[in-house]
Each structure stands twice: as structure tokens, then as C-alpha cells.
Amino acid sequence: MSYTIDIGAAPANAHCAQLGHTPDFERVNRFEIDAYRIGIIAIHGLPPEGCHLTSKPNRHDFGTYRTLVLHIDDEHDAAVAAYAEAVEDGLGSWIEAAIACPVEYDGNVATIPRPELDEVTIGALLTTRPGANGRFAIPAFETIHTNLSAAFPKLAEAARTRLAGDAA
């Protein structure tokens, strides 16, 4: 039997778009959900076969808002169960995933400083890259960098290319 685990709209301690208050709510909400998915992958890796991360619409009196959910198809698979347990509490902050806050708020007004989701991922890859000696500044950086590189190999290459261009 399939079911979903609601992970939320953004990390627990982060501001997020508010239905009925944030101008252009739908666009901002979708962007935050997509960025949150990147953050979950950064910390926990891609979901194993038998589950997947997706956006779920939730109906409310003021309209529809979306949250990130883990959709589980095979609850009896040990890898799926372990992944579900790991992600069910979501993230506490964007910084846990080495992601610069993808949406900035001035009251209810949202600004998306880097409106391309690829830039969110590349930013995290550049932040967590190993030093010249091949070692990572902290152990969490190795996990984040490895997970994002595996999930988004073309963006990992773009980050390396950008870094090489900056060094030249």
C-alpha cells in the first residue's frame, strides 16, 4: 500500500511563503519546494527505488499550497524504510544543506535572488567543494557534495568548470 510522508514547505526554522499573504504565492511556494527537495537530497541522497520526493497540493480556504512529500510505494523495503525515517523530520535550516536561503523575505514580500534552481545546487556544490588537498573542510561537506554530485552530475560538472574558470 502506498502512502506519503509530508516533509513540509521549507526547513522548520526558515521563513516560507504564506498562502493569502505572500504576493505571487504560487511561484514562490513552488520554488521553495523545489529548493527544499535539493536540500533533502543534499543531506540524504536520492531516494531509493520504491519511493520518490514530490510536491503535493494541499487545499485550504484561501487556496492551494504545496508541500514536499516522500511518496512511498514499497513500505516493506528496508532501504525505503531507512530513507523514510531519515527524511521524515525534514531539515531545521537551509544552512544544514549548505544552501543559501533561496527566498528572502521583507515582511510578506518575497525575493528570489537566484531564480534558476540550478544555481541553488551549484552554489551548494561550490560551498562544499574539497580544498586543493582534496579534503573537505568538515565531514558534512563531503556528504553534501557527494550526494549532490551523484544526483546532479551535469551541475557538478558546471560547478567544476565555473571553479576552473575563476582560477584562471
Backbone torsions as a table, in degrees:
resi	resn	phi	psi	omega
1	MET	NA	131.5	-179.4
2	SER	-88.7	153.0	176.5
3	TYR	-157.0	173.0	-179.6
4	THR	-125.5	151.5	171.3
5	ILE	-114.0	120.5	180.0
6	ASP	-80.3	117.9	-178.1
7	ILE	-92.3	-23.7	177.5
8	GLY	117.7	-177.8	-177.8
9	ALA	-95.6	-19.8	-178.6
10	ALA	-167.5	168.6	176.0
11	PRO	-53.6	149.8	-172.6
12	ALA	-54.2	-37.9	-175.9
13	ASN	-100.9	17.9	-179.3
14	ALA	-106.1	149.4	171.3
15	HIS	-69.1	150.8	175.2
16	CYS	-148.2	164.9	-178.9
17	ALA	-57.7	140.7	-178.7
18	GLN	-114.9	119.0	179.6
19	LEU	-58.2	129.3	179.5
20	GLY	86.8	-6.9	-179.0
21	HIS	-125.9	-39.9	-176.9
22	THR	-82.3	120.7	174.9
23	PRO	-60.2	145.3	-178.6
24	ASP	57.0	40.9	-173.9
25	PHE	-52.5	-48.2	-173.4
26	GLU	-59.4	-45.1	-179.8
27	ARG	-63.8	-45.7	-178.5
28	VAL	-66.4	-44.3	179.1
29	ASN	-59.3	-46.2	179.3
30	ARG	-62.5	-41.2	-179.9
31	PHE	-63.8	-43.9	178.6
32	GLU	-62.5	-40.1	179.0
33	ILE	-63.3	-44.7	179.7
34	ASP	-64.2	-40.1	177.7
35	ALA	-67.6	-38.0	178.9
36	TYR	-64.0	-38.1	176.3
37	ARG	-59.2	-43.4	177.4
38	ILE	-61.1	-42.0	178.9
39	GLY	-63.1	-42.1	178.3
40	ILE	-63.9	-42.8	178.0
41	ILE	-64.6	-38.3	179.3
42	ALA	-58.4	-41.2	-177.3
43	ILE	-84.2	-41.1	-170.3
44	HIS	-111.9	-6.0	-177.4
45	GLY	81.3	177.3	177.3
46	LEU	-66.5	146.7	176.3
47	PRO	-63.3	144.9	176.7
48	PRO	-71.4	164.9	176.0
49	GLU	-58.2	135.1	-178.2
50	GLY	111.0	-3.6	174.8
51	CYS	-157.6	160.9	176.9
52	HIS	-156.0	152.5	177.4
53	LEU	-88.3	133.5	179.9
54	THR	-150.4	169.5	177.9
55	SER	-94.7	136.0	-179.5
56	LYS	-120.5	126.7	174.9
57	PRO	-75.5	139.4	177.9
58	ASN	-125.6	121.6	-178.0
59	ARG	-81.7	141.1	-178.4
60	HIS	-143.7	163.0	179.4
61	ASP	-56.0	-33.1	-176.9
62	PHE	-89.5	-5.6	-178.4
63	GLY	142.4	-153.1	-178.7
64	THR	-118.5	133.3	172.9
65	TYR	-120.5	159.9	-178.0
66	ARG	-115.8	150.0	172.7
67	THR	-132.0	159.9	175.6
68	LEU	-84.8	131.2	178.8
69	VAL	-130.1	153.7	169.6
70	LEU	-99.8	114.5	178.5
71	HIS	-91.0	122.1	-175.9
72	ILE	-108.7	123.2	178.0
73	ASP	-98.4	-31.7	-174.6
74	ASP	-128.0	86.9	-175.4
75	GLU	-71.9	-11.5	-177.8
76	HIS	-93.1	-7.2	178.8
77	ASP	-77.4	129.3	-176.3
78	ALA	-62.3	-39.8	179.8
79	ALA	-65.8	-39.6	178.1
80	VAL	-65.1	-44.9	179.6
81	ALA	-61.4	-42.0	179.7
82	ALA	-65.8	-42.2	179.1
83	TYR	-64.7	-44.6	179.8
84	ALA	-59.3	-43.8	178.8
85	GLU	-63.9	-38.7	-178.1
86	ALA	-68.0	-38.9	-173.6
87	VAL	-93.6	-12.0	-170.0
88	GLU	-60.2	-27.8	178.8
89	ASP	-89.8	-1.4	178.1
90	GLY	65.7	-152.8	178.7
91	LEU	-113.4	154.1	175.7
92	GLY	-83.9	-34.0	-178.7
93	SER	-153.8	163.5	177.0
94	TRP	-64.5	-36.2	-175.2
95	ILE	-62.2	-27.0	176.5
96	GLU	-56.3	-32.3	-178.9
97	ALA	-101.1	11.8	-179.0
98	ALA	59.5	33.8	179.4
99	ILE	-108.0	126.1	172.3
100	ALA	-65.5	141.2	-177.7
101	CYS	-47.9	116.1	-173.4
102	PRO	-73.7	-19.7	178.0
103	VAL	-134.1	129.3	178.0
104	GLU	-105.4	143.9	-176.8
105	TYR	-119.6	135.7	169.4
106	ASP	-120.4	94.0	-170.1
107	GLY	67.3	-123.7	179.2
108	ASN	-93.7	-6.9	-176.8
109	VAL	-83.8	124.8	-177.7
110	ALA	-101.9	139.9	173.6
111	THR	-125.2	133.3	177.4
112	ILE	-105.7	100.2	-174.3
113	PRO	-64.3	-33.6	178.7
114	ARG	-124.6	86.7	-171.3
115	PRO	-71.0	-5.9	175.8
116	GLU	-94.5	121.8	179.8
117	LEU	-59.1	-31.8	177.3
118	ASP	-56.4	-35.4	-179.1
119	GLU	-68.9	-30.4	175.1
120	VAL	-62.5	-46.8	-179.2
121	THR	-68.1	-46.5	179.9
122	ILE	-61.5	-39.7	177.4
123	GLY	-59.1	-43.6	178.6
124	ALA	-67.2	-38.4	177.7
125	LEU	-63.8	-42.2	178.8
126	LEU	-67.8	-38.6	179.4
127	THR	-63.5	-38.4	-172.5
128	THR	-98.1	5.2	-176.0
129	ARG	-61.2	152.7	177.0
130	PRO	-71.8	157.1	176.7
131	GLY	-74.4	-179.1	-179.7
132	ALA	-58.7	-27.3	179.4
133	ASN	-83.4	0.9	179.3
134	GLY	84.0	0.6	-178.5
135	ARG	-100.4	152.1	-180.0
136	PHE	-92.6	146.7	-177.3
137	ALA	-60.1	-40.7	177.4
138	ILE	-140.8	154.5	-177.4
139	PRO	-56.3	-36.3	-179.5
140	ALA	-61.7	-32.1	179.4
141	PHE	-63.2	-37.4	179.2
142	GLU	-64.2	-43.3	178.4
143	THR	-61.4	-50.2	-177.8
144	ILE	-61.8	-48.1	-178.1
145	HIS	-63.0	-43.8	179.7
146	THR	-64.2	-46.3	-179.3
147	ASN	-63.3	-45.2	-179.6
148	LEU	-68.4	-38.6	178.6
149	SER	-63.0	-39.6	179.3
150	ALA	-70.4	-38.8	-177.3
151	ALA	-77.5	-32.0	-174.8
152	PHE	-132.8	67.9	-174.1
153	PRO	-60.8	-36.0	179.1
154	LYS	-66.9	-37.0	178.2
155	LEU	-72.8	-32.6	175.5
156	ALA	-63.3	-41.4	177.2
157	GLU	-65.7	-41.1	177.8
158	ALA	-61.7	-38.9	178.1
159	ALA	-65.1	-43.4	178.6
160	ARG	-63.1	-41.0	179.1
161	THR	-64.3	-43.3	179.1
162	ARG	-62.3	-42.6	179.4
163	LEU	-64.0	-42.4	179.5
164	ALA	-65.2	-37.9	177.5
165	GLY	-66.0	-36.5	178.5
166	ASP	-69.7	-31.4	-178.8
167	ALA	-76.8	-21.6	-176.4
168	ALA	-76.5	NA	NA
